[in-house]
Amino acid sequence: MRIPVSTLGLGAADMRDLDREPYRGLGVRVRVREGESHSLPGSVARYSVTWYLHKEGRFVSANVIATCTEPVGFGCLDQAVSYAEQRAHTFADCTFAAGSRVYSGGTVHTALPRN
């Protein structure tokens, strides 16, 4: 079941793993970390994300096909999760189009399965 992102209630230095809808026969997981950024008016929550593509089914690290920690910080939790999920989809699309392996700053462990 997909949990609405806005109901997560992350706290400072908190981390959550979110299983998203499967895509092209692959599982998609987004890991969100909340941190703080200090600015003139005070502390502001910032979110960093890592996405994972894995063999569809239950997430097990041995089944991870690709992963990437995005080098962007986000001010909004929903925006961070949406961005990471879209990047995972784009990676899968490019890899399928290329026929097997593609490197895009993350780590590719194996070739993606064909549907």
C-alpha positions in Angstrom: 0.0 0.0 0.0 1.3 3.4 -0.9 1.5 5.8 2.1 0.8 9.5 1.4 4.1 11.2 1.8 2.6 14.2 3.7 1.5 12.0 6.6 5.0 10.7 7.4 5.8 13.2 10.1 9.6 13.0 9.8 11.6 14.6 12.6 15.0 16.2 12.6 17.7 13.8 11.4 15.0 11.2 10.7 15.0 8.7 7.8 12.2 6.8 6.1 12.1 4.2 3.4 9.1 4.5 1.1 8.0 1.7 -1.3 6.5 3.3 -4.4 4.4 1.8 -7.1 6.3 -0.9 -9.2 7.5 0.4 -12.6 8.4 -1.6 -15.7 8.3 -4.8 -13.6 10.8 -3.3 -11.0 10.3 -2.3 -7.4 11.0 1.4 -6.6 12.1 2.5 -3.1 12.8 6.0 -2.0 14.8 6.7 1.1 14.3 10.2 2.6 16.5 11.8 5.2 15.6 15.0 6.9 18.2 17.4 8.1 18.4 21.0 9.0 19.8 24.0 7.1 20.7 27.1 9.1 19.8 30.4 7.6 19.3 34.0 8.8 15.7 33.5 9.9 16.5 30.2 11.7 16.6 26.5 11.0 14.8 25.1 8.0 14.1 21.4 7.2 15.9 20.0 4.2 15.3 16.6 2.6 17.8 14.4 0.8 16.8 11.3 -1.2 18.2 8.1 -2.4 16.3 5.9 -4.9 16.6 2.2 -5.5 15.4 0.0 -8.3 15.1 -3.7 -7.3 13.6 -6.9 -8.5 9.8 -6.6 -8.0 8.6 -8.0 -4.7 9.8 -7.4 -1.1 12.9 -5.1 -0.9 16.0 -7.1 -0.1 19.4 -5.4 -0.6 20.7 -8.4 -2.7 17.9 -7.7 -5.2 18.9 -4.1 -5.8 19.6 -3.4 -9.5 20.5 0.3 -9.3 20.7 3.0 -6.7 21.6 6.7 -6.7 21.8 9.4 -4.0 20.6 12.6 -5.6 23.0 15.5 -5.1 20.0 17.9 -4.5 18.5 19.1 -1.3 14.8 19.8 -1.1 12.7 22.1 1.1 9.5 20.0 0.7 9.1 16.3 1.5 6.6 15.7 -1.3 8.9 17.4 -3.8 11.9 15.3 -2.7 10.0 12.0 -3.0 8.4 12.9 -6.3 11.8 13.9 -7.8 13.5 10.7 -6.7 10.7 8.5 -8.0 10.8 10.3 -11.4 14.6 9.9 -11.6 14.3 6.1 -10.9 11.7 5.9 -13.6 13.9 7.8 -16.0 16.8 5.5 -15.2 14.7 2.4 -15.9 13.4 3.9 -19.2 17.0 4.8 -20.4 18.3 1.4 -19.4 15.5 -0.4 -21.2 16.1 1.8 -24.3 19.8 1.0 -24.2 19.1 -2.7 -24.0 21.0 -3.5 -20.8 23.4 -1.4 -18.7 23.6 2.3 -18.3 25.6 4.4 -15.8 24.1 7.7 -14.6 26.0 8.5 -11.4 24.5 5.7 -9.4 25.5 2.1 -9.3 24.2 -0.5 -11.7 24.6 -4.0 -10.3 23.1 -6.1 -13.1 21.3 -5.7 -16.4 17.6 -5.0 -16.1 15.1 -7.8 -17.0 13.2 -7.4 -20.2 9.4 -7.6 -20.2 
